Amino acid sequence: MFSDPDFLGPFNGKKWSIKTVDVENSRVRFLGNLVLNLWDCGGQETFMENYFATQREHIFRNVEVLIYVFDVESREIERDMHYYQDCLEAILANSKDAKIFCLIHKMDLVQEELRSRIFTERLNELKTRSEPLKITAFATSIWDETLYKAWSSIVHSLIPNVRLLESHLQNFATICEADEVVLFERTTFLVISHSTRIEHTDVHRFEKISNYMKQFKLSCSKAQAQFRSMEIRQANFAAFFDVLTTNTYVMVIMSDPTVESAATQMNISVARKHFEKLEVAHMTR
């Protein structure tokens, strides 16, 4: 929420939590069977008081994740904290095992030299006010990679048996002799997992690649063409981007720009059946 709760809804049959003006309900589906139900609740006090008084149990029952967005420039911090703690009380009463994420948003409006200190101060205050619940917080802005990174981290935390998925991805990278293998969610292009065998200096590369691929896919749609795969070769690397499962894309990066396309495509094809089975196994749990 921006100074008030911004998310509230069921995730995968269970519930999440986000905020706004007037009540709107929408659904976002990703990774096939994961559904984020968003209740756009509106920030006005009359709306908030009504939600907490009359729909408390309905909104907060079976919540899997609560995502609370704070406006870093809000001048009503105590009011914001009041609503936040109301949410936590409802979580404790109805969904005590829910994961709590806080976004300290609009950090681009804070002077760069002050951002780290202000975020640390807000984080410490949130940890204190959230007890006995544990929280994870992110400093975010729509003008850089931070919001994307926060959402990728949140989605990553919700994937069943994610460590098993990472292990299989590492094996795949070793078999392919790839520098790096990255798994993207097919609809949102959020990073689900990755295996890096050779370190890269650009820590924001995933966010950049995701943005490029979303724009390219949009261009394909406008041209009434369906995007499926892509191959890029430069003097010092080769990159392959292809469908891996019904719900994911895979990117394979090689240092050797002369690597045969057929070899990499064959490895992806063989891995596709394996990862499809892994994905189905996760969905049935």
Backbone bond lengths (Angstrom), bond angles and torsions (degrees), N, CA, C in turn:
res aa  C-N    CA-C-N  psi(-1)  N-CA   C-N-CA  omega(-1)  CA-C   N-CA-C  phi
1 M - - - 1.439 - - 1.514 109.85 -
2 F 1.294 114.49 153.48 1.442 117.29 173.98 1.503 105.60 -96.90
3 S 1.295 115.38 105.31 1.452 124.77 -174.37 1.494 111.68 55.21
4 D 1.223 117.48 11.50 1.445 122.51 174.68 1.510 104.49 -162.76
5 P 1.358 116.75 168.31 1.443 117.15 -172.77 1.511 112.46 -65.18
6 D 1.293 117.44 126.20 1.447 119.88 -178.32 1.502 114.10 -102.12
7 F 1.269 120.85 -22.00 1.449 120.35 178.22 1.511 110.07 -118.83
8 L 1.258 119.24 144.12 1.452 121.60 168.08 1.517 107.88 -163.16
9 G 1.312 118.96 109.96 1.445 119.71 -178.81 1.502 113.69 -179.78
10 P 1.367 118.19 167.26 1.441 121.85 -177.67 1.520 113.94 -83.03
11 F 1.300 115.37 139.16 1.451 121.65 179.11 1.520 108.58 -117.58
12 N 1.345 115.57 118.30 1.456 121.74 179.69 1.527 110.95 58.04
13 G 1.313 114.67 46.37 1.443 118.99 -179.89 1.498 111.39 84.08
14 K 1.323 115.81 -17.73 1.445 120.62 174.63 1.511 105.50 -104.36
15 K 1.297 118.64 -171.40 1.452 116.92 -175.49 1.502 115.72 -116.98
16 W 1.288 112.95 149.05 1.448 123.36 171.83 1.516 108.05 -102.67
17 S 1.261 115.62 -165.27 1.440 122.98 163.64 1.494 113.86 -149.10
18 I 2.196 134.88 146.84 1.502 142.52 168.62 1.516 112.89 -152.42
19 K 1.701 143.89 -167.18 1.488 136.99 175.87 1.535 119.93 -147.92
20 T 1.550 125.95 166.57 1.514 127.09 178.58 1.530 117.01 177.59
21 V 1.435 120.12 -148.07 1.467 123.69 -177.97 1.517 107.62 -123.13
22 D 1.315 116.68 120.66 1.456 122.18 -174.34 1.530 107.98 78.59
23 V 1.320 116.02 162.55 1.456 119.53 -174.80 1.513 109.96 -97.11
24 E 1.319 116.27 120.66 1.453 121.47 176.81 1.518 107.61 -129.89
25 N 1.322 115.54 138.67 1.458 120.48 178.75 1.517 108.63 -120.35
26 S 1.322 116.42 129.81 1.461 120.41 178.85 1.517 109.12 -144.07
27 R 1.332 114.92 163.45 1.457 120.54 -178.67 1.510 110.57 -124.36
28 V 1.318 116.04 140.54 1.459 122.53 173.50 1.526 106.86 -123.72
29 R 1.328 116.92 121.52 1.465 121.11 -179.54 1.526 109.28 -106.49
30 F 1.331 115.86 133.63 1.449 119.47 174.19 1.517 109.22 -149.99
31 L 1.332 115.59 161.95 1.462 122.33 -173.02 1.530 111.67 51.50
32 G 1.317 114.93 33.92 1.446 120.30 173.86 1.512 114.71 78.12
33 N 1.341 116.61 -71.93 1.461 118.94 -172.33 1.531 113.37 -105.90
34 L 1.313 117.67 5.08 1.457 119.72 178.94 1.526 108.92 -93.87
35 V 1.312 115.82 123.04 1.461 120.81 -176.62 1.524 109.03 -122.82
36 L 1.316 115.63 125.34 1.459 121.39 175.65 1.522 108.14 -101.95
37 N 1.319 116.34 112.41 1.456 121.32 175.30 1.519 108.78 -91.54
38 L 1.324 116.18 120.52 1.455 121.06 -177.63 1.519 110.01 -105.24
39 W 1.333 115.16 126.42 1.456 120.39 169.79 1.513 106.91 -106.47
40 D 1.327 115.82 109.98 1.448 120.95 179.08 1.522 106.72 -86.19
41 C 1.336 116.26 104.42 1.456 120.18 -163.34 1.516 115.21 -95.42
42 G 1.302 118.92 -14.41 1.458 118.99 -178.79 1.512 111.06 81.48
43 G 1.312 117.20 138.33 1.451 120.92 -173.23 1.510 115.49 -89.28
44 Q 1.334 118.37 -12.47 1.460 118.99 -177.14 1.519 111.13 -61.99
45 E 1.327 115.21 146.04 1.462 120.19 -175.45 1.522 111.82 -59.17
46 T 1.349 117.10 -37.67 1.471 119.00 -178.94 1.522 110.95 -62.28
47 F 1.343 116.52 -39.91 1.451 120.05 177.35 1.524 110.41 -64.97
48 M 1.338 116.23 -48.24 1.451 120.57 -175.71 1.520 111.26 -62.24
49 E 1.308 117.15 -46.05 1.459 120.10 -179.36 1.524 110.42 -61.29
50 N 1.327 116.35 -38.34 1.458 120.69 179.47 1.524 111.22 -65.13
51 Y 1.333 116.58 -43.83 1.457 119.59 -179.70 1.517 111.42 -60.94
52 F 1.333 115.06 -46.65 1.462 118.73 -176.58 1.525 111.62 -69.73
53 A 1.324 117.29 -31.28 1.468 120.18 -176.61 1.527 112.43 -81.77
54 T 1.334 117.29 -40.58 1.468 119.83 -170.83 1.525 114.73 -108.20
55 Q 1.337 118.02 -21.27 1.462 119.57 -176.11 1.523 112.98 -123.05
56 R 1.306 116.71 16.83 1.460 122.06 -173.73 1.534 112.52 -54.35
57 E 1.319 116.06 -54.22 1.462 119.40 -176.91 1.520 111.37 -66.86
58 H 1.335 116.33 -40.13 1.465 120.28 -179.70 1.530 111.21 -61.82
59 I 1.322 117.33 -43.23 1.463 121.56 -176.21 1.526 111.72 -73.91
60 F 1.325 117.50 -39.21 1.463 120.36 -169.32 1.525 114.27 -101.58
61 R 1.329 119.04 0.66 1.454 119.89 178.14 1.521 110.72 -76.57
62 N 1.318 116.94 134.72 1.476 123.71 177.37 1.525 113.18 59.88
63 V 1.308 116.74 33.97 1.471 120.17 176.88 1.522 109.39 -74.60
64 E 1.305 116.02 131.43 1.454 121.45 176.61 1.524 110.36 -91.35
65 V 1.331 115.94 -37.11 1.461 121.00 -177.26 1.520 109.59 -143.16
66 L 1.323 115.76 136.44 1.463 121.33 170.29 1.519 107.61 -113.25
67 I 1.333 116.09 121.98 1.463 121.04 176.27 1.526 107.00 -113.74
68 Y 1.312 115.78 117.96 1.463 120.40 -176.40 1.527 108.42 -117.11
69 V 1.323 116.50 123.59 1.461 121.50 -175.42 1.527 109.84 -105.38
70 F 1.317 115.85 122.19 1.463 121.87 177.24 1.529 110.17 -103.55
71 D 1.309 116.09 137.80 1.464 122.15 173.07 1.529 107.10 -84.17
72 V 1.337 116.47 114.38 1.461 119.62 -175.45 1.529 112.21 -62.16
73 E 1.343 117.04 -21.44 1.465 120.19 -178.53 1.532 112.80 -96.46
74 S 1.301 117.29 4.77 1.462 119.91 -179.79 1.527 110.88 -58.51
75 R 1.323 115.23 139.07 1.454 120.61 177.36 1.520 111.75 -99.84
76 E 1.333 115.15 6.82 1.461 120.15 179.28 1.515 109.73 -121.73
77 I 1.319 115.44 58.71 1.461 121.08 -174.52 1.525 111.71 -61.87
78 E 1.329 116.87 -41.38 1.460 118.85 -179.14 1.528 111.61 -64.34
79 R 1.328 116.85 -38.74 1.459 119.72 176.59 1.521 110.17 -64.38
80 D 1.341 115.41 -42.70 1.462 119.55 178.96 1.531 110.87 -59.61
81 M 1.331 115.28 -44.85 1.462 120.28 -179.55 1.534 111.08 -65.89
82 H 1.319 116.11 -34.53 1.466 120.48 178.25 1.522 110.53 -60.42
83 Y 1.336 117.10 -48.44 1.463 120.27 179.80 1.524 110.97 -67.35
84 Y 1.329 115.78 -38.26 1.465 120.29 178.91 1.525 110.29 -60.89
85 Q 1.317 116.83 -47.08 1.456 119.66 -179.06 1.530 111.82 -69.18
86 D 1.330 116.94 -30.37 1.460 119.70 172.08 1.532 110.52 -60.51
87 C 1.334 115.23 -42.45 1.467 119.79 177.68 1.526 110.74 -61.34
88 L 1.326 116.37 -43.97 1.460 120.40 -178.83 1.525 111.46 -64.06
89 E 1.332 116.51 -39.01 1.462 119.73 177.09 1.526 110.65 -61.87
90 A 1.341 115.30 -41.31 1.463 119.63 178.53 1.527 111.27 -67.24
91 I 1.326 116.11 -36.33 1.469 120.61 176.65 1.526 110.36 -64.17
92 L 1.318 117.10 -46.20 1.460 121.07 -179.92 1.525 111.26 -60.56
93 A 1.326 116.37 -36.46 1.467 120.57 -177.81 1.525 112.76 -77.55
94 N 1.332 117.03 -30.60 1.466 120.22 -171.40 1.529 115.47 -117.84
95 S 1.332 117.18 -24.94 1.473 120.36 -175.00 1.530 109.51 -150.65
96 K 1.316 116.92 63.55 1.462 121.05 -169.92 1.525 113.85 -64.42
97 D 1.340 118.52 -15.62 1.460 121.15 -179.76 1.530 113.02 -95.87
98 A 1.327 117.52 5.50 1.472 120.87 -178.81 1.527 110.74 -64.58
99 K 1.316 114.87 147.81 1.470 120.55 174.02 1.526 108.35 -86.84
100 I 1.332 115.94 140.28 1.466 121.16 -176.56 1.525 109.35 -113.77
101 F 1.338 115.69 124.02 1.458 121.45 176.24 1.526 108.96 -122.74
102 C 1.319 116.94 135.58 1.469 122.01 177.32 1.523 109.11 -120.36
103 L 1.320 116.16 131.47 1.459 121.74 175.10 1.522 108.33 -107.87
104 I 1.327 115.99 120.47 1.463 121.20 172.68 1.519 104.95 -90.89
105 H 1.337 115.80 99.15 1.461 121.11 -165.09 1.534 112.61 -98.99
106 K 1.351 113.87 164.22 1.470 123.61 -178.65 1.527 112.20 66.32
107 M 1.328 115.86 34.59 1.465 119.90 -179.20 1.524 112.61 -65.95
108 D 1.329 116.27 -17.15 1.470 119.29 176.96 1.524 112.12 -64.84
109 L 1.335 117.40 -19.53 1.459 121.50 -179.85 1.534 112.44 -82.46
110 V 1.332 115.93 -7.64 1.462 121.18 178.51 1.526 108.82 -94.98
111 Q 1.328 116.65 139.91 1.459 120.21 178.25 1.530 109.30 -55.51
112 E 1.315 115.59 136.47 1.462 120.77 -172.48 1.526 113.05 -54.49
113 E 1.323 116.87 -40.91 1.462 119.77 -177.14 1.531 112.70 -71.48
114 L 1.339 117.31 -12.76 1.472 121.09 -179.09 1.529 113.18 -102.50
115 R 1.319 117.47 -9.99 1.464 120.89 -171.54 1.524 113.03 -60.50
116 S 1.326 117.12 -46.68 1.453 119.92 -177.35 1.524 111.38 -62.26
117 R 1.316 117.03 -44.50 1.465 120.75 -178.80 1.526 111.30 -65.36
118 I 1.328 117.00 -44.98 1.462 120.18 -178.58 1.523 111.09 -65.45
119 F 1.328 116.70 -41.29 1.466 118.87 178.72 1.523 110.96 -63.02
120 T 1.329 116.44 -43.18 1.470 120.23 179.08 1.522 111.14 -61.36
121 E 1.320 117.01 -41.29 1.473 120.83 178.93 1.526 110.65 -63.05
122 R 1.337 116.87 -45.52 1.462 120.19 -179.57 1.531 110.74 -66.03
123 L 1.319 115.62 -39.92 1.464 120.03 179.90 1.528 111.05 -61.86
124 N 1.328 116.27 -46.17 1.465 119.58 -179.83 1.528 111.60 -62.26
125 E 1.333 115.99 -40.10 1.461 119.40 178.85 1.528 110.75 -66.18
126 L 1.322 116.77 -41.50 1.461 120.31 179.58 1.523 111.43 -64.37
127 K 1.330 117.04 -40.72 1.466 119.88 178.38 1.519 110.77 -60.63
128 T 1.343 115.99 -42.29 1.463 120.22 -179.93 1.526 110.98 -64.72
129 R 1.341 116.21 -45.70 1.462 120.48 -176.66 1.521 112.87 -75.12
130 S 1.316 117.05 -14.60 1.469 120.74 -177.47 1.525 112.85 -91.07
131 E 1.309 117.68 -12.35 1.467 119.64 -177.10 1.527 110.94 -56.75
132 P 1.332 118.13 140.45 1.473 128.66 9.06 1.530 114.24 -88.28
133 L 1.324 118.09 5.87 1.461 121.15 -179.81 1.528 110.95 -78.01
134 K 1.307 116.03 147.34 1.463 122.05 176.11 1.524 108.72 -96.58
135 I 1.324 116.60 142.90 1.463 120.64 -178.76 1.516 111.03 -127.33
136 T 1.329 114.48 159.70 1.463 122.15 169.50 1.523 106.59 -122.61
137 A 1.326 117.49 131.37 1.472 120.99 -176.00 1.516 110.85 -122.90
138 F 1.335 114.75 151.13 1.459 122.02 178.69 1.527 109.19 -133.95
139 A 1.320 116.83 141.60 1.465 122.11 169.75 1.519 106.62 -89.71
140 T 1.346 118.15 123.19 1.458 120.19 -171.75 1.527 113.19 -132.43
141 S 1.324 113.99 159.24 1.466 122.95 175.73 1.514 107.48 -156.10
142 I 1.328 116.44 149.19 1.470 119.03 177.51 1.521 111.20 -79.11
143 W 1.338 117.47 -8.00 1.456 121.13 -173.50 1.517 113.72 -97.13
144 D 1.323 118.30 2.16 1.463 119.99 176.07 1.521 108.86 -144.40
145 E 1.322 116.05 -165.17 1.456 120.75 -173.47 1.534 113.86 -81.95
146 T 1.315 118.40 -4.42 1.460 120.76 -170.38 1.524 113.73 -65.12
147 L 1.326 118.07 -37.74 1.460 120.37 -179.21 1.525 110.67 -68.07
148 Y 1.322 115.49 -41.98 1.467 120.52 176.66 1.527 110.47 -60.39
149 K 1.329 115.65 -45.01 1.463 120.57 -178.56 1.526 110.98 -62.78
150 A 1.339 116.15 -39.98 1.466 120.15 179.17 1.523 110.42 -62.97
151 W 1.339 117.14 -47.00 1.465 120.58 -178.88 1.525 111.61 -64.84
152 S 1.336 116.71 -39.33 1.464 119.33 177.04 1.527 110.82 -61.26
153 S 1.317 116.32 -41.51 1.468 120.60 179.67 1.523 110.90 -64.65
154 I 1.328 116.56 -40.94 1.462 120.82 179.89 1.530 110.49 -65.26
155 V 1.329 116.56 -47.74 1.473 120.31 179.57 1.527 110.25 -61.92
156 H 1.335 116.06 -41.91 1.463 121.13 179.53 1.528 110.57 -57.38
157 S 1.324 116.81 -39.40 1.473 121.06 -177.76 1.522 112.56 -69.86
158 L 1.330 117.43 -16.81 1.464 121.44 -175.74 1.523 113.87 -97.37
159 I 1.326 116.54 -7.44 1.467 119.59 -177.30 1.523 109.64 -77.09
160 P 1.333 117.54 125.85 1.468 120.01 178.98 1.530 110.82 -62.04
161 N 1.310 116.74 138.28 1.466 122.35 176.12 1.531 112.83 50.38
162 V 1.333 115.38 46.03 1.462 119.55 -176.29 1.526 111.45 -63.22
163 R 1.331 118.10 -29.54 1.470 120.39 179.57 1.527 110.80 -65.58
164 L 1.321 116.43 -36.82 1.465 120.03 176.95 1.521 110.16 -65.36
165 L 1.334 116.83 -41.96 1.455 121.44 178.02 1.526 110.15 -60.63
166 E 1.330 117.29 -44.00 1.467 121.71 -179.76 1.525 110.99 -62.98
167 S 1.326 115.44 -38.91 1.469 119.66 179.43 1.523 111.08 -63.04
168 H 1.326 116.89 -43.72 1.467 120.88 179.17 1.531 110.81 -66.64
169 L 1.324 116.34 -35.84 1.461 119.78 179.03 1.530 110.31 -67.06
170 Q 1.319 116.89 -37.31 1.463 120.93 177.03 1.524 111.19 -64.16
171 N 1.326 115.68 -41.53 1.473 119.60 177.20 1.521 111.05 -62.58
172 F 1.317 116.18 -41.30 1.466 121.11 179.04 1.532 110.59 -62.10
173 A 1.337 116.82 -43.34 1.464 121.26 179.64 1.529 110.56 -62.55
174 T 1.322 116.79 -39.12 1.469 121.20 179.62 1.521 110.70 -66.78
175 I 1.329 116.17 -44.39 1.470 120.36 179.62 1.524 110.90 -61.78
176 C 1.336 116.58 -40.83 1.470 121.27 -179.21 1.522 112.66 -77.18
177 E 1.348 116.42 -12.32 1.468 122.00 -171.84 1.521 109.98 56.43
178 A 1.321 114.79 41.76 1.469 120.96 -178.29 1.521 110.79 -88.96
179 D 1.331 115.77 148.36 1.466 120.18 172.75 1.523 110.04 -68.00
180 E 1.346 113.86 -39.75 1.458 118.71 -176.91 1.525 109.50 -155.72
181 V 1.329 114.87 143.96 1.460 121.95 173.80 1.520 107.18 -128.48
182 V 1.334 116.34 129.87 1.462 120.81 -177.46 1.522 109.00 -125.68
183 L 1.346 115.92 134.93 1.451 122.05 179.47 1.521 109.09 -107.49
184 F 1.339 116.59 121.25 1.465 122.61 -179.67 1.526 110.49 -109.55
185 E 1.329 116.62 142.93 1.462 121.22 171.25 1.526 107.83 -68.81
186 R 1.308 117.48 136.94 1.463 121.30 -167.30 1.530 113.58 -70.60
187 T 1.334 117.92 -32.90 1.457 120.79 -177.07 1.522 112.78 -85.38
188 T 1.325 115.95 -45.45 1.473 121.05 -173.51 1.520 113.84 -97.69
189 F 1.341 116.94 -16.55 1.465 123.17 -174.14 1.525 111.90 60.91
190 L 1.327 116.75 26.54 1.454 120.07 170.52 1.523 108.52 -74.99
191 V 1.322 116.55 146.77 1.462 121.03 177.74 1.525 109.09 -75.73
192 I 1.318 116.01 123.85 1.458 121.31 177.98 1.520 110.39 -90.54
193 S 1.333 115.05 -44.50 1.453 120.10 -178.41 1.521 108.61 -163.36
194 H 1.312 116.07 164.16 1.469 119.71 176.83 1.513 109.76 -156.37
195 S 1.310 115.50 157.93 1.456 122.54 174.17 1.522 107.40 -128.95
196 T 1.321 117.14 121.20 1.462 122.56 -176.87 1.521 109.55 -116.12
197 R 1.316 117.15 117.23 1.466 121.58 -179.31 1.516 111.59 -99.02
198 I 1.331 117.11 -22.17 1.465 122.51 175.51 1.522 107.44 -128.65
199 E 1.310 116.95 122.19 1.461 121.04 -174.30 1.528 111.65 -65.44
200 H 1.351 115.25 145.56 1.457 122.32 178.10 1.528 109.06 -115.56
201 T 1.319 115.78 150.13 1.466 119.60 -177.60 1.517 112.47 -81.92
202 D 1.332 117.46 -24.81 1.469 120.48 -177.26 1.523 109.92 -87.88
203 V 1.320 116.52 102.62 1.473 120.59 -176.94 1.525 111.74 -74.67
204 H 1.342 117.05 -12.39 1.463 120.68 -178.28 1.526 112.33 -104.11
205 R 1.323 116.78 16.22 1.469 119.97 -174.01 1.520 113.02 -63.67
206 F 1.333 117.88 -35.49 1.468 119.61 -178.06 1.518 111.32 -64.73
207 E 1.327 116.13 -43.35 1.459 120.46 179.85 1.530 110.62 -63.45
208 K 1.326 116.56 -40.81 1.472 120.88 179.69 1.524 110.57 -65.43
209 I 1.324 115.97 -46.87 1.466 120.37 -179.30 1.523 110.41 -61.97
210 S 1.329 116.31 -42.74 1.464 120.66 179.25 1.522 110.68 -58.64
211 N 1.322 116.38 -44.54 1.459 120.30 -179.57 1.530 111.19 -64.40
212 Y 1.339 116.80 -43.07 1.467 120.32 178.72 1.525 110.72 -60.93
213 M 1.333 116.23 -43.95 1.456 119.86 -176.51 1.528 111.66 -69.43
214 K 1.324 117.29 -36.85 1.468 119.62 176.76 1.522 110.67 -63.16
215 Q 1.340 116.20 -41.45 1.463 119.85 179.32 1.523 111.47 -66.45
216 F 1.332 115.71 -39.48 1.463 119.60 179.37 1.529 110.51 -67.09
217 K 1.326 116.42 -42.12 1.463 120.30 178.74 1.517 110.43 -63.16
218 L 1.346 117.09 -38.97 1.457 121.12 176.83 1.523 111.06 -62.43
219 S 1.336 116.27 -40.85 1.469 120.64 177.82 1.527 111.12 -62.73
220 C 1.325 116.05 -38.88 1.470 120.38 177.14 1.524 110.62 -62.26
221 S 1.328 115.23 -42.62 1.466 119.81 -179.79 1.520 111.20 -62.45
222 K 1.336 116.00 -41.36 1.460 120.30 179.56 1.525 111.12 -64.37
223 A 1.330 115.41 -30.68 1.464 120.27 178.92 1.526 111.57 -88.32
224 Q 1.365 115.27 7.85 1.468 122.37 -178.71 1.519 111.93 57.76
225 A 1.335 115.07 37.42 1.463 121.62 175.74 1.523 108.45 -118.19
226 Q 1.321 116.81 147.81 1.459 120.84 -179.44 1.513 110.17 -99.55
227 F 1.325 116.04 121.96 1.456 120.29 179.28 1.519 110.28 -77.24
228 R 1.317 116.59 133.79 1.467 120.54 176.06 1.524 112.02 -129.33
229 S 1.336 116.65 -47.25 1.463 118.30 -175.35 1.522 110.65 -148.89
230 M 1.339 114.42 166.10 1.461 120.77 -178.93 1.530 108.52 -153.26
231 E 1.319 115.34 145.40 1.472 121.14 176.08 1.524 108.37 -131.65
232 I 1.334 116.14 129.80 1.465 121.74 -179.45 1.525 108.79 -126.01
233 R 1.319 116.58 132.00 1.473 121.19 177.32 1.529 109.92 -127.04
234 Q 1.325 114.25 131.82 1.455 121.49 174.29 1.529 107.98 -127.55
235 A 1.325 116.14 -178.14 1.467 119.84 -175.51 1.526 112.72 -62.40
236 N 1.328 117.00 -30.23 1.469 118.87 -173.79 1.531 114.54 -122.17
237 F 1.324 118.72 10.87 1.465 119.59 176.60 1.524 110.86 -164.53
238 A 1.346 113.48 164.72 1.460 121.58 171.59 1.525 107.08 -132.21
239 A 1.338 117.07 138.98 1.464 122.10 -179.14 1.520 109.37 -127.14
240 F 1.326 115.46 135.69 1.455 121.90 179.49 1.526 108.29 -123.80
241 F 1.311 116.00 129.29 1.468 122.26 -179.40 1.508 106.89 -124.94
242 D 1.363 116.40 121.39 1.467 119.01 -173.82 1.522 110.04 -151.45
243 V 1.335 115.58 162.65 1.459 121.21 173.72 1.523 108.08 -67.39
244 L 1.335 116.66 133.42 1.458 119.76 175.00 1.521 110.53 -105.94
245 T 1.336 117.12 -51.83 1.458 120.76 177.39 1.525 108.42 -131.59
246 T 1.308 116.17 -177.87 1.460 121.10 178.73 1.527 111.43 -56.89
247 N 1.324 116.47 -30.41 1.465 120.79 -172.97 1.521 114.61 -115.88
248 T 1.338 117.81 6.42 1.469 119.10 -176.03 1.531 113.32 -139.79
249 Y 1.327 114.14 154.82 1.468 123.10 166.51 1.519 107.93 -112.51
250 V 1.321 116.53 151.21 1.453 120.69 175.34 1.525 109.31 -121.29
251 M 1.321 115.71 141.57 1.459 121.65 174.10 1.526 107.91 -117.77
252 V 1.336 116.68 127.85 1.461 122.53 -179.61 1.526 108.31 -118.12
253 I 1.332 116.54 123.20 1.463 122.18 -178.40 1.520 109.59 -111.10
254 M 1.332 116.09 128.74 1.468 122.49 178.89 1.527 110.77 -120.19
255 S 1.335 116.78 140.30 1.468 120.29 175.30 1.525 111.38 -72.49
256 D 1.321 115.75 -28.93 1.461 121.32 -177.45 1.531 109.91 -85.19
257 P 1.344 117.38 107.36 1.471 119.43 -178.28 1.527 113.30 -73.25
258 T 1.349 117.10 -8.68 1.464 120.02 -178.50 1.535 112.10 -95.80
259 V 1.328 116.66 2.78 1.463 119.74 -178.57 1.526 109.87 -57.62
260 E 1.307 115.73 139.99 1.461 120.97 -178.30 1.535 110.51 -70.56
261 S 1.318 115.47 131.71 1.466 120.05 178.35 1.526 110.96 -59.25
262 A 1.313 116.79 -41.19 1.461 121.54 -175.88 1.523 111.38 -60.33
263 A 1.341 116.52 -37.08 1.467 119.93 -178.23 1.526 110.50 -66.20
264 T 1.334 115.94 -46.04 1.468 119.69 -179.82 1.526 110.87 -67.14
265 Q 1.331 116.95 -41.80 1.457 120.62 179.52 1.525 111.59 -63.78
266 M 1.336 116.15 -34.93 1.461 119.69 177.55 1.532 110.19 -67.32
267 N 1.338 116.60 -41.89 1.466 119.98 178.29 1.528 111.27 -62.21
268 I 1.320 115.93 -40.71 1.471 119.78 178.56 1.523 109.86 -65.80
269 S 1.326 116.61 -41.00 1.470 120.90 -179.65 1.524 111.35 -62.46
270 V 1.330 116.56 -43.68 1.462 120.69 178.89 1.530 109.80 -66.01
271 A 1.348 116.17 -42.80 1.470 120.16 -179.29 1.520 111.53 -66.54
272 R 1.321 116.93 -29.59 1.467 121.68 -176.59 1.537 110.80 -56.01
273 K 1.317 116.93 -46.49 1.461 120.20 -179.31 1.526 110.86 -63.82
274 H 1.320 115.72 -39.72 1.463 120.07 -178.88 1.524 111.50 -66.05
275 F 1.343 116.99 -46.41 1.461 120.66 -177.58 1.529 111.90 -72.21
276 E 1.345 117.04 -28.40 1.463 119.71 174.39 1.527 110.10 -63.28
277 K 1.323 116.83 -42.62 1.464 120.62 178.97 1.523 110.16 -64.99
278 L 1.326 116.17 -39.96 1.459 121.40 179.23 1.528 110.14 -63.36
279 E 1.330 116.26 -41.61 1.467 121.65 -179.24 1.530 110.91 -66.89
280 V 1.317 116.95 -42.37 1.453 121.24 178.93 1.525 110.44 -63.34
281 A 1.333 116.05 -40.84 1.470 120.65 179.22 1.524 110.58 -61.31
282 H 1.343 117.08 -39.74 1.458 121.60 179.09 1.541 111.14 -67.03
283 M 1.323 115.52 -39.31 1.477 119.72 -176.68 1.522 112.13 -68.20
284 T 1.329 116.48 -29.54 1.471 118.53 -176.47 1.518 112.61 -83.56
285 R 1.356 117.30 -2.51 1.455 120.34 -179.29 1.512 110.84 -89.83
